[in-house]
């Protein structure tokens, strides 16, 4: 069964930093190579972070429960 994420305790600073890194790297890749590669890189990273979110599940959940 899939557990829901407690959105009240998400590490917002980590999410912002990850988003900035993905945005900057995809912009660099799009400017150097091809815009399609930049978009593919960004979506690939977002999907990877989404599917591997179980690694950080214990930091998202409220430890007092």
N, CA, C and O atoms as a GROMACS GRO file, in nm:
protein
  260
    1UNK      N    1   0.084  -0.117   0.000
    1UNK     CA    2   0.000   0.000   0.000
    1UNK      C    3   0.089   0.124   0.000
    1UNK      O    4   0.192   0.127   0.067
    2UNK      N    5   0.049   0.224  -0.074
    2UNK     CA    6   0.123   0.349  -0.083
    2UNK      C    7   0.085   0.438   0.035
    2UNK      O    8  -0.033   0.462   0.060
    3UNK      N    9   0.185   0.486   0.106
    3UNK     CA   10   0.161   0.577   0.217
    3UNK      C   11   0.155   0.720   0.166
    3UNK      O   12   0.227   0.757   0.074
    4UNK      N   13   0.070   0.798   0.226
    4UNK     CA   14   0.062   0.938   0.185
    4UNK      C   15   0.173   1.018   0.254
    4UNK      O   16   0.219   0.980   0.362
    5UNK      N   17   0.213   1.125   0.192
    5UNK     CA   18   0.319   1.210   0.244
    5UNK      C   19   0.257   1.321   0.327
    5UNK      O   20   0.158   1.382   0.287
    6UNK      N   21   0.315   1.346   0.442
    6UNK     CA   22   0.268   1.455   0.528
    6UNK      C   23   0.328   1.585   0.475
    6UNK      O   24   0.445   1.613   0.497
    7UNK      N   25   0.246   1.664   0.405
    7UNK     CA   26   0.296   1.785   0.338
    7UNK      C   27   0.326   1.898   0.436
    7UNK      O   28   0.386   1.998   0.397
    8UNK      N   29   0.286   1.885   0.562
    8UNK     CA   30   0.314   1.991   0.660
    8UNK      C   31   0.461   1.992   0.702
    8UNK      O   32   0.511   2.095   0.748
    9UNK      N   33   0.532   1.880   0.685
    9UNK     CA   34   0.670   1.871   0.732
    9UNK      C   35   0.768   1.846   0.617
    9UNK      O   36   0.875   1.790   0.639
   10UNK      N   37   0.732   1.888   0.496
   10UNK     CA   38   0.824   1.873   0.384
   10UNK      C   39   0.942   1.969   0.399
   10UNK      O   40   0.923   2.083   0.441
   11UNK      N   41   1.061   1.925   0.367
   11UNK     CA   42   1.176   2.015   0.373
   11UNK      C   43   1.173   2.111   0.254
   11UNK      O   44   1.228   2.081   0.148
   12UNK      N   45   1.110   2.225   0.272
   12UNK     CA   46   1.089   2.320   0.164
   12UNK      C   47   1.222   2.371   0.107
   12UNK      O   48   1.235   2.389  -0.014
   13UNK      N   49   1.319   2.393   0.194
   13UNK     CA   50   1.449   2.442   0.146
   13UNK      C   51   1.514   2.340   0.052
   13UNK      O   52   1.571   2.377  -0.050
   14UNK      N   53   1.505   2.212   0.086
   14UNK     CA   54   1.562   2.108   0.000
   14UNK      C   55   1.490   2.102  -0.134
   14UNK      O   56   1.554   2.083  -0.238
   15UNK      N   57   1.358   2.117  -0.132
   15UNK     CA   58   1.282   2.113  -0.256
   15UNK      C   59   1.317   2.232  -0.346
   15UNK      O   60   1.327   2.218  -0.468
   16UNK      N   61   1.335   2.349  -0.287
   16UNK     CA   62   1.370   2.469  -0.364
   16UNK      C   63   1.509   2.454  -0.425
   16UNK      O   64   1.529   2.488  -0.542
   17UNK      N   65   1.604   2.406  -0.347
   17UNK     CA   66   1.741   2.388  -0.398
   17UNK      C   67   1.742   2.285  -0.511
   17UNK      O   68   1.807   2.306  -0.613
   18UNK      N   69   1.671   2.174  -0.493
   18UNK     CA   70   1.665   2.072  -0.598
   18UNK      C   71   1.601   2.127  -0.724
   18UNK      O   72   1.647   2.100  -0.835
   19UNK      N   73   1.494   2.204  -0.707
   19UNK     CA   74   1.428   2.264  -0.822
   19UNK      C   75   1.518   2.362  -0.897
   19UNK      O   76   1.519   2.365  -1.020
   20UNK      N   77   1.594   2.442  -0.822
   20UNK     CA   78   1.687   2.536  -0.886
   20UNK      C   79   1.798   2.464  -0.961
   20UNK      O   80   1.835   2.504  -1.072
   21UNK      N   81   1.850   2.358  -0.902
   21UNK     CA   82   1.956   2.281  -0.970
   21UNK      C   83   1.903   2.220  -1.099
   21UNK      O   84   1.970   2.226  -1.202
   22UNK      N   85   1.783   2.162  -1.094
   22UNK     CA   86   1.724   2.103  -1.214
   22UNK      C   87   1.700   2.209  -1.319
   22UNK      O   88   1.728   2.187  -1.437
   23UNK      N   89   1.647   2.325  -1.279
   23UNK     CA   90   1.619   2.433  -1.375
   23UNK      C   91   1.748   2.485  -1.439
   23UNK      O   92   1.753   2.504  -1.560
   24UNK      N   93   1.851   2.509  -1.359
   24UNK     CA   94   1.977   2.562  -1.411
   24UNK      C   95   2.044   2.462  -1.504
   24UNK      O   96   2.090   2.498  -1.612
   25UNK      N   97   2.050   2.336  -1.462
   25UNK     CA   98   2.116   2.236  -1.546
   25UNK      C   99   2.039   2.212  -1.677
   25UNK      O  100   2.101   2.195  -1.782
   26UNK      N  101   1.906   2.210  -1.670
   26UNK     CA  102   1.830   2.189  -1.793
   26UNK      C  103   1.845   2.308  -1.888
   26UNK      O  104   1.846   2.291  -2.010
   27UNK      N  105   1.856   2.430  -1.832
   27UNK     CA  106   1.879   2.548  -1.916
   27UNK      C  107   2.015   2.542  -1.983
   27UNK      O  108   2.028   2.575  -2.101
   28UNK      N  109   2.116   2.500  -1.909
   28UNK     CA  110   2.251   2.488  -1.966
   28UNK      C  111   2.253   2.383  -2.076
   28UNK      O  112   2.309   2.406  -2.183
   29UNK      N  113   2.192   2.268  -2.050
   29UNK     CA  114   2.189   2.161  -2.151
   29UNK      C  115   2.112   2.206  -2.274
   29UNK      O  116   2.152   2.177  -2.387
   30UNK      N  117   2.000   2.277  -2.253
   30UNK     CA  118   1.921   2.325  -2.367
   30UNK      C  119   1.998   2.426  -2.449
   30UNK      O  120   1.987   2.427  -2.572
   31UNK      N  121   2.077   2.512  -2.386
   31UNK     CA  122   2.154   2.612  -2.459
   31UNK      C  123   2.274   2.552  -2.531
   31UNK      O  124   2.308   2.596  -2.641
   32UNK      N  125   2.337   2.452  -2.472
   32UNK     CA  126   2.455   2.393  -2.534
   32UNK      C  127   2.416   2.295  -2.646
   32UNK      O  128   2.473   2.300  -2.755
   33UNK      N  129   2.321   2.208  -2.618
   33UNK     CA  130   2.289   2.102  -2.713
   33UNK      C  131   2.159   2.130  -2.788
   33UNK      O  132   2.160   2.184  -2.899
   34UNK      N  133   2.049   2.091  -2.727
   34UNK     CA  134   1.920   2.098  -2.795
   34UNK      C  135   1.812   2.123  -2.690
   34UNK      O  136   1.818   2.065  -2.582
   35UNK      N  137   1.716   2.208  -2.719
   35UNK     CA  138   1.610   2.233  -2.620
   35UNK      C  139   1.535   2.107  -2.579
   35UNK      O  140   1.491   2.094  -2.464
   36UNK      N  141   1.520   2.013  -2.671
   36UNK     CA  142   1.451   1.889  -2.637
   36UNK      C  143   1.529   1.809  -2.533
   36UNK      O  144   1.469   1.746  -2.446
   37UNK      N  145   1.661   1.811  -2.540
   37UNK     CA  146   1.743   1.742  -2.440
   37UNK      C  147   1.730   1.808  -2.303
   37UNK      O  148   1.728   1.740  -2.201
   38UNK      N  149   1.720   1.940  -2.300
   38UNK     CA  150   1.701   2.011  -2.173
   38UNK      C  151   1.569   1.977  -2.109
   38UNK      O  152   1.561   1.955  -1.988
   39UNK      N  153   1.463   1.972  -2.190
   39UNK     CA  154   1.332   1.935  -2.138
   39UNK      C  155   1.331   1.790  -2.091
   39UNK      O  156   1.275   1.758  -1.986
   40UNK      N  157   1.394   1.703  -2.168
   40UNK     CA  158   1.403   1.562  -2.130
   40UNK      C  159   1.480   1.546  -2.000
   40UNK      O  160   1.441   1.467  -1.913
   41UNK      N  161   1.589   1.619  -1.985
   41UNK     CA  162   1.667   1.614  -1.862
   41UNK      C  163   1.584   1.658  -1.742
   41UNK      O  164   1.587   1.594  -1.637
   42UNK      N  165   1.511   1.767  -1.757
   42UNK     CA  166   1.430   1.819  -1.646
   42UNK      C  167   1.322   1.720  -1.606
   42UNK      O  168   1.306   1.689  -1.488
   43UNK      N  169   1.247   1.669  -1.704
   43UNK     CA  170   1.140   1.573  -1.671
   43UNK      C  171   1.198   1.443  -1.617
   43UNK      O  172   1.138   1.381  -1.529
   44UNK      N  173   1.312   1.400  -1.669
   44UNK     CA  174   1.376   1.279  -1.617
   44UNK      C  175   1.415   1.294  -1.472
   44UNK      O  176   1.397   1.201  -1.392
   45UNK      N  177   1.469   1.409  -1.436
   45UNK     CA  178   1.506   1.433  -1.297
   45UNK      C  179   1.385   1.440  -1.206
   45UNK      O  180   1.387   1.387  -1.095
   46UNK      N  181   1.281   1.506  -1.252
   46UNK     CA  182   1.160   1.517  -1.170
   46UNK      C  183   1.098   1.379  -1.148
   46UNK      O  184   1.056   1.347  -1.037
   47UNK      N  185   1.092   1.298  -1.252
   47UNK     CA  186   1.039   1.163  -1.237
   47UNK      C  187   1.126   1.078  -1.146
   47UNK      O  188   1.075   1.002  -1.064
   48UNK      N  189   1.258   1.090  -1.160
   48UNK     CA  190   1.348   1.014  -1.073
   48UNK      C  191   1.332   1.055  -0.928
   48UNK      O  192   1.326   0.969  -0.840
   49UNK      N  193   1.324   1.183  -0.901
   49UNK     CA  194   1.304   1.229  -0.763
   49UNK      C  195   1.169   1.184  -0.708
   49UNK      O  196   1.158   1.153  -0.590
   50UNK      N  197   1.068   1.179  -0.793
   50UNK     CA  198   0.936   1.135  -0.750
   50UNK      C  199   0.936   0.987  -0.716
   50UNK      O  200   0.884   0.946  -0.612
   51UNK      N  201   0.994   0.906  -0.804
   51UNK     CA  202   0.993   0.762  -0.781
   51UNK      C  203   1.086   0.718  -0.669
   51UNK      O  204   1.061   0.616  -0.605
   52UNK      N  205   1.191   0.793  -0.643
   52UNK     CA  206   1.283   0.757  -0.536
   52UNK      C  207   1.255   0.832  -0.406
   52UNK      O  208   1.337   0.832  -0.315
   53UNK      N  209   1.139   0.894  -0.398
   53UNK     CA  210   1.106   0.971  -0.278
   53UNK      C  211   1.095   0.884  -0.155
   53UNK      O  212   1.100   0.935  -0.043
   54UNK      N  213   1.081   0.753  -0.172
   54UNK     CA  214   1.075   0.665  -0.056
   54UNK      C  215   1.205   0.668   0.024
   54UNK      O  216   1.206   0.630   0.141
   55UNK      N  217   1.314   0.712  -0.037
   55UNK     CA  218   1.440   0.722   0.037
   55UNK      C  219   1.432   0.829   0.146
   55UNK      O  220   1.496   0.817   0.251
   56UNK      N  221   1.353   0.933   0.122
   56UNK     CA  222   1.342   1.043   0.215
   56UNK      C  223   1.210   1.043   0.291
   56UNK      O  224   1.174   1.142   0.356
   57UNK      N  225   1.139   0.933   0.283
   57UNK     CA  226   1.006   0.926   0.344
   57UNK      C  227   1.012   0.947   0.495
   57UNK      O  228   0.923   1.010   0.552
   58UNK      N  229   1.114   0.897   0.559
   58UNK     CA  230   1.120   0.911   0.705
   58UNK      C  231   1.143   1.056   0.749
   58UNK      O  232   1.104   1.093   0.860
   59UNK      N  233   1.205   1.139   0.665
   59UNK     CA  234   1.222   1.279   0.700
   59UNK      C  235   1.096   1.360   0.673
   59UNK      O  236   1.077   1.467   0.729
   60UNK      N  237   1.008   1.308   0.585
   60UNK     CA  238   0.885   1.378   0.553
   60UNK      C  239   0.774   1.349   0.654
   60UNK      O  240   0.689   1.434   0.681
   61UNK      N  241   0.778   1.228   0.710
   61UNK     CA  242   0.673   1.191   0.804
   61UNK      C  243   0.699   1.250   0.941
   61UNK      O  244   0.814   1.276   0.978
   62UNK      N  245   0.595   1.271   1.014
   62UNK     CA  246   0.605   1.327   1.150
   62UNK      C  247   0.660   1.217   1.242
   62UNK      O  248   0.594   1.114   1.259
   63UNK      N  249   0.777   1.236   1.302
   63UNK     CA  250   0.834   1.133   1.388
   63UNK      C  251   0.757   1.114   1.518
   63UNK      O  252   0.778   1.013   1.587
   64UNK      N  253   0.670   1.206   1.555
   64UNK     CA  254   0.596   1.191   1.680
   64UNK      C  255   0.482   1.093   1.670
   64UNK      O  256   0.423   1.057   1.771
   65UNK      N  257   0.448   1.048   1.548
   65UNK     CA  258   0.337   0.954   1.530
   65UNK      C  259   0.383   0.812   1.542
   65UNK      O  260   0.303   0.720   1.530
   0.00000   0.00000   0.00000
